[in-house]
Every structure is written in structure tokens, then in C-alpha cells.
Amino acid sequence: MDSTQRLVPESRAGGTMRGKGYGLAFSLLGLFAACGNDTHDGDPGAGATSGAPAGATSAGGTAGSSAGRGGTAGHAGAPTTSGGTSGTAGAASERGGTAGRVDVAGTSGAAPGAGAGGRAGSAGAPGAGAGGSGATNQGGAAPDDAGAPGTSGAPNEPVGLSWPIDCIPDQTCVSLGYPDTDQDGKAHDCGDPQYFGHEGTDIGITFEAEAAGTAVRAAADGVVLFAFDGKYDQCPDDNEPDCQDPPSLEPGGMTGNTVCTPVGPYCGTGEPGCYWCFAGGNVLVIRHEGVPGVFATRYDHLKKNSLRVQPGDSVLRGETIAEAASAGNSTGPHLHFEVWGTGFYELADPWAGPCGPNTGPSLWAYDPPWSG
């Protein structure tokens, strides 16, 4: 659901190259690749086919305007990783009671962080309280005077990615489009992907849900790498500059539907001399550590002025980071959710199936992903 300029070392300037089923055109400092729209693809322009990693700069394409159809991936999981329902029962998370993060305790009784107990084995029966971050363990004596360390159990933190938007497919989401990161024209389940070469998961919502505010949530704990806000969020609109392809792409550029990082340590897993551009308008990228098979996640087409985080901020799984809308290269409200597996823009498919490229295990924490 968005075009993306591929990160390229500054030394790789000029020239063109063609790849299987898509066009790649080097600009002065970057390589442009199309990602997508949301509900209907137009005909791809020169230098971009079917929204595959292409688009045009020197090749004269339309910057991926023929990208996706539906909305991007969302997350309907619990709002945070908190453990309890009120924060008044159970021990502090460093002692007993049910698991739950001390900084977000008491916000969601069924959140992913709700485990069988804290870390230190506090008073009374482990997990006797309702979880959360109460000051004392109301299931027994004062904190720290009962139970051996670890007897209250380890926090039940899910492994993998949580669903990143507050809607459920076939219920409150109106569309679900799968990736085609290996560009074989098939989704993981051998069905149709969102479109050929689609680089992420698209989850669409209604205009009413957009107006009411549909939360986009961090799929896992991490640190914000990039955050772009302030773009018009009701694309497409032929009269709105923020909905149009930029005339050129350059580090730090903010023209049209595309936003670009400066040149920095954004090659591979952190080598210097590269930059990225994203045609998602309002965009977030979060770096993750400790999530198997995941380097970072990307969230596109966000509502103007809805971003709650900035680069360098630490975020927790399930934390609200923005709201979904239709900013950038988009034809309707949705979230484009993209997974980078081993480094900057090294795409990974979170869905596992017989047609791959991921034949297992899934990168999602739950099956189905929105059930957690």
C-alpha cells in the first residue's frame, strides 16, 4: 500500500537495472521501489509494474501508484502488555501476583503480558491477585517475605508479532491483503496476494472507523527508528499535493506522498551511507530485538497528527503508536504493515504456508494473529 525508495549506498549513483517482473531505477542517491495503494491498482507507470519494488525516478514511473488495494496489516490484540485489571490486587511485578509490566499495569486484564506471576516470588500464593502493579500482595503477607525467588512463575510474554491494528478480519476490518515478497504471484497460502510483489500485509478499515479513530499498535517491544507525520490523510485527491508522486527523491525529502530519511547508518543492519524513502505519507518504523526473524516493522498511511512516538522512543507490545487513515500513495483507509527480517528493507513474510516464502514457523505470536 505504499511505494518505497530502496536504500542504496551513495556510491551507487546513476545507471539502471531490470529485475524479474519489475523495474528498478537508480536515482542520484537511491533506488526506488513501488509498494502499493489500497483498494484498486491503476496501470503501472514506466519503471513500475503492479506495485512491485519499482516505481520511477530516472525511469519515469509513477512511484508505485499501481500498488495495493486493501488496507494494510493491523493489530487487534490487547492494548498493552499489562497484567491486571485494576492494579490494586496482586504484587508489584518485581514480586508476586500475576505477570504484567509495572509501567502499564492494570490497563488490560487479558493483555499479552499477563503471565502466571512476577519475577521474585512474593508473598502468599503466586498470582493470587488480579495482576497489575499493586503495592502489596493482597493474597498473603507483606511483599518479599514469602515464596522462594521464581516460585511465582515467569511473565507470559508472547514470542512473535502481535496484531498491529484494532480491527478483526471479517468483522471490523473490511479487507486483508497478503504479501508477495518473493514475487511469485502467490500468497503464503497459494491464493492471490494483495497484488504482485506486495511487500507487506494490508488491512482495510471503513471511513467511519477512520473518522472514529482506529488505533495502530506496536507489534512488539522496540525502539522507534523513523517517524513522519503531518501529511494530508484522505488520499487520493488530485488537488492535494500530499497525494501526488514527488518530482524527485533525495535524502530528507518531504515532497508529495513520499518522505525520506537522511543519509545515515541505514544499510544492511546498520552500515553507513544509505537512506530510505516511503510513499506512505505518515510513516513509523520500529526496530525490534529479541523477536526471532524480525529486524523491524513498518506502519504506513497513518492519520495526520496521530503519531504518539518519536525516533528514539521505546515502545511496548500493544502500545498505541498512531491511528490508521489514508495518507500517501493510498486509495482508502488502511494500514500497510511491513516486516523487515534481517536488516533495513530486507523483507520478510510473517505468514507461513505451503507457497512461502515462509514455510514455517509463522512470525505471528498467535494463530490467528488477531486472537491474542
C-alpha positions in Angstrom: 0.0 0.0 0.0 2.9 2.4 -0.5 5.9 3.0 -2.6 9.3 2.8 -1.1 12.6 4.0 -2.3 15.1 1.3 -1.6 18.1 2.2 0.4 21.3 2.4 -1.7 24.9 3.4 -0.8 25.7 6.9 -2.1 28.5 5.4 -4.2 25.9 3.6 -6.4 24.7 6.5 -8.4 23.3 6.5 -11.9 22.6 3.6 -14.2 19.6 1.4 -14.5 18.9 -2.3 -13.9 16.0 -4.6 -14.6 14.8 -7.4 -12.4 12.4 -10.3 -12.7 8.9 -8.9 -13.2 9.7 -5.4 -12.0 11.7 -2.3 -12.8 14.4 -0.9 -10.6 15.7 2.6 -11.4 18.6 4.2 -9.6 18.2 7.8 -8.7 21.1 10.0 -7.7 21.3 8.5 -4.3 18.7 5.9 -4.1 16.8 3.0 -5.7 13.1 3.4 -6.0 10.7 0.5 -5.5 6.9 0.6 -5.6 4.9 -0.8 -2.7 1.2 -0.1 -3.1 -2.2 1.5 -2.7 -5.1 0.0 -1.1 -8.3 -0.8 -2.9 -7.6 -0.7 -6.6 -4.5 -0.8 -8.7 -4.1 1.6 -11.6 -2.0 0.7 -14.5 1.7 0.8 -13.5 3.7 3.6 -15.0 7.0 3.2 -16.7 9.6 1.7 -14.3 6.9 0.1 -12.1 4.9 -3.0 -12.6 2.0 -4.0 -10.4 3.4 -2.1 -7.4 6.4 -4.4 -7.3 9.6 -3.0 -5.9 9.8 -0.4 -8.7 8.4 3.0 -9.4 10.0 5.7 -11.3 12.6 8.3 -10.8 15.0 8.3 -13.7 12.9 5.6 -15.4 9.9 7.9 -15.4 7.5 5.7 -13.5 4.6 6.7 -11.3 6.2 5.9 -8.0 4.2 2.8 -7.3 0.8 4.3 -7.9 -0.4 0.9 -9.0 0.3 -0.6 -5.6 -2.0 -2.1 -3.2 -5.7 -2.4 -2.9 -7.0 -3.2 0.6 -5.7 -1.9 3.9 -2.5 -3.0 5.4 -2.0 -5.3 8.3 -3.4 -4.2 11.6 -3.4 -5.4 15.1 -6.4 -6.2 17.2 -4.5 -7.5 20.2 -4.8 -6.2 23.7 -3.8 -2.6 24.1 -0.7 -3.2 26.2 1.3 -5.9 27.9 -0.2 -5.0 31.2 -1.3 -7.8 33.5 -4.1 -6.8 35.8 -7.5 -5.2 35.5 -7.1 -2.5 38.2 -3.6 -2.5 39.6 -5.0 -2.9 43.1 -4.7 -6.6 43.6 -1.6 -8.7 43.3 2.0 -7.9 44.0 4.3 -5.5 42.2 5.6 -7.1 39.0 9.0 -7.5 40.6 7.5 -9.6 43.4 4.4 -11.8 43.1 1.0 -11.6 41.7 0.3 -12.2 38.0 2.8 -11.0 35.5 2.4 -7.7 33.8 4.5 -4.8 33.1 5.0 -2.4 36.0 4.7 0.6 33.8 1.5 -0.2 32.1 -0.1 -2.4 34.8 -3.8 -2.5 35.3 -4.9 -1.5 31.9 -5.9 -4.8 30.3 -6.7 -7.9 32.2 -6.1 -10.2 29.2 -3.1 -8.4 27.6 -0.3 -10.5 26.3 1.9 -9.6 29.2 -0.4 -11.3 31.7 1.6 -14.2 33.0 1.5 -16.6 35.9 3.4 -14.4 38.2 6.2 -11.9 38.8 9.9 -12.5 39.0 10.7 -12.7 42.6 8.2 -14.9 44.3 6.3 -12.6 46.6 4.0 -13.2 49.5 1.1 -15.6 49.5 0.1 -17.8 46.6 1.8 -16.7 43.4 -0.6 -14.8 41.2 -3.2 -14.6 43.9 -4.0 -11.1 43.0 -5.6 -9.9 39.7 -2.2 -8.9 38.3 -1.1 -5.4 37.6 1.1 -3.3 39.9 -0.5 -3.1 43.3 1.9 -2.1 46.0 1.3 -5.1 48.2 0.3 -8.7 47.6 -3.2 -9.0 48.9 -3.1 -12.8 48.6 -0.7 -13.2 51.6 1.8 -11.4 53.8 3.9 -8.4 53.0 5.9 -8.4 49.8 9.2 -10.3 49.8 8.5 -12.4 53.0 7.0 -15.4 51.4 7.8 -17.7 48.5 11.2 -18.5 47.0 12.5 -16.5 44.1 10.9 -17.6 40.9 8.1 -19.6 42.5 5.5 -17.1 41.2 6.4 -18.0 37.6 7.8 -16.1 34.7 6.0 -13.4 32.7 4.0 -14.9 29.9 5.4 -12.7 27.1 4.4 -14.0 23.6 7.0 -14.8 21.1 6.5 -13.2 17.7 4.5 -10.3 16.4 1.1 -9.1 17.8 -1.7 -7.9 15.5 -1.0 -4.2 14.9 -4.4 -2.6 14.5 -7.7 -2.5 16.4 -9.8 -4.4 13.9 -10.6 -8.1 13.2 -10.8 -9.5 9.7 -14.3 -10.4 8.5 -15.7 -8.4 11.4 -14.4 -4.8 11.8 -11.7 -5.0 9.1 -13.1 -4.7 5.6 -10.1 -6.2 3.7 -7.0 -8.2 4.3 -4.3 -8.4 1.6 -1.3 -10.7 1.9 2.3 -10.1 0.9 4.1 -11.5 -2.1 7.7 -10.7 -1.1 9.2 -13.4 -3.3 7.3 -12.1 -6.3 5.9 -15.4 -7.5 2.3 -14.1 -7.7 1.2 -16.3 -4.8 0.5 -15.6 -1.2 1.7 -17.9 1.5 -1.5 -20.0 1.3 -1.1 -20.3 -2.5 -4.0 -17.9 -3.0 -3.8 -14.4 -4.5 -1.7 -11.8 -2.7 -2.8 -8.2 -2.4 -1.1 -7.7 -5.7 2.0 -9.0 -7.5 5.1 -8.1 -5.5 3.2 -6.7 -2.5 5.7 -6.1 0.3 3.5 -6.1 3.3 0.2 -7.0 4.8 -2.7 -4.6 4.1 -5.7 -4.3 6.4 -8.5 -2.0 5.3 -11.0 -0.2 7.5 -14.1 1.8 6.8 -14.2 5.5 6.5 -16.4 5.5 9.6 -13.8 3.6 11.6 -11.1 6.0 10.4 -13.2 9.0 11.5 -13.9 7.4 14.9 -10.2 6.6 15.3 -8.7 3.1 14.8 -5.6 2.5 16.9 -2.4 1.2 15.3 -0.3 -0.7 17.9 3.3 -1.7 18.2 3.6 -5.3 17.1 6.4 -6.0 19.7 8.6 -4.1 22.1 11.2 -2.0 20.3 12.7 1.5 19.6 11.3 3.9 17.1 13.7 4.4 14.2 11.7 6.7 11.9 8.6 8.8 12.5 7.0 11.0 9.9 3.7 13.0 10.5 1.8 16.0 9.1 0.8 14.7 5.7 -2.8 15.0 4.4 -4.5 11.7 5.2 -7.5 11.5 2.9 -5.9 10.4 -0.3 -6.4 10.0 -3.2 -7.1 13.6 -4.1 -6.0 15.1 -7.4 -5.9 18.6 -5.9 -3.9 17.7 -2.9 0.0 17.9 -3.3 0.5 15.4 -0.5 -1.2 12.8 -2.6 1.0 13.2 -5.6 4.2 11.5 -6.6 7.3 13.7 -5.9 9.2 15.1 -8.8 12.4 13.7 -7.4 13.7 11.7 -4.5 16.5 12.8 -2.2 17.7 12.3 1.4 15.5 14.2 3.8 12.9 14.9 1.1 9.3 15.5 2.1 7.6 16.3 -1.2 4.3 14.9 -2.3 3.3 11.5 -0.9 6.8 10.5 -0.1 9.0 11.0 3.0 12.7 10.3 3.1 15.3 9.7 5.8 18.6 11.5 5.8 21.7 9.6 4.7 22.8 7.5 7.7 23.7 4.1 9.1 20.8 2.5 7.3 22.4 -0.1 5.1 22.1 -3.7 6.0 22.0 -4.0 9.7 23.5 -0.6 10.4 26.2 0.3 7.9 26.6 4.0 6.9 25.9 5.8 3.7 22.3 4.9 2.9 18.8 6.4 3.1 15.2 5.3 2.5 12.1 6.9 1.2 8.5 5.8 1.9 5.4 6.8 0.0 3.1 6.0 2.9 2.8 9.7 3.8 2.7 9.4 7.6 5.0 6.5 8.5 6.6 4.8 11.5 9.4 2.2 11.6 10.2 0.4 14.8 13.4 -1.6 15.4 13.0 -4.8 17.4 15.5 -7.0 19.3 14.7 -10.4 20.6 11.9 -11.2 18.2 13.0 -14.2 16.1 13.2 -13.5 12.4 12.3 -9.8 12.8 14.6 -6.8 12.5 12.0 -4.0 12.2 8.3 -3.3 11.4 6.9 -0.5 9.4 3.4 1.2 9.6 2.2 3.4 6.7 -0.7 5.7 5.7 -1.3 6.9 9.3 -3.7 9.6 10.4 -2.3 13.1 10.3 -1.1 14.3 13.8 -1.9 11.0 15.3 1.6 9.7 15.9 2.3 9.4 19.6 6.0 8.5 19.4 9.2 10.0 18.1 12.6 8.5 16.9 14.4 7.1 19.9 11.3 6.4 22.0 11.0 2.9 23.5 7.6 1.3 22.8 5.9 -1.8 24.3 4.0 -4.5 22.5 0.4 -3.4 22.1 1.1 0.2 22.8 -0.9 2.7 20.7 1.5 4.4 18.4 -0.9 6.1 15.9 -4.2 5.8 14.1 -5.0 4.4 10.7 -6.0 6.6 7.7 -5.2 7.1 4.0 -2.1 9.2 3.8 0.4 9.0 1.0 0.1 6.6 -2.0 -3.2 5.2 -0.9 -6.7 4.9 -2.3 -8.6 4.3 1.0 -8.1 4.0 4.8 -5.9 1.1 5.8 -2.7 0.1 7.5 0.3 -1.2 5.5 2.2 -3.4 7.9 5.6 -4.5 6.7 8.2 -6.8 8.3 11.9 -6.5 7.8 13.6 -9.8 8.6 17.4 -9.4 8.7 18.2 -5.7 8.1 16.9 -2.5 6.6 14.3 -3.3 4.0 15.2 -7.0 4.0 11.5 -8.1 3.5 10.1 -11.0 5.4 6.6 -12.6 5.2 5.1 -13.0 8.7 2.6 -15.5 7.3 3.6 -19.2 7.0 2.2 -21.5 4.3 3.0 -24.1 1.6 3.7 -21.5 -1.1 6.1 -19.5 1.2 8.4 -17.9 1.0 7.9 -18.5 4.7 7.0 -22.2 5.0 7.2 -22.0 8.8 7.1 -21.1 11.5 4.9 -18.1 11.4 6.3 -14.8 12.7 3.0 -14.1 14.4 2.6 -14.6 18.2 -0.9 -16.1 17.8 -2.9 -18.1 15.4 -4.8 -16.3 14.0 -2.7 -13.2 14.7 -5.6 -11.1 16.0 -6.7 -13.7 18.6 -4.1 -12.6 21.2 
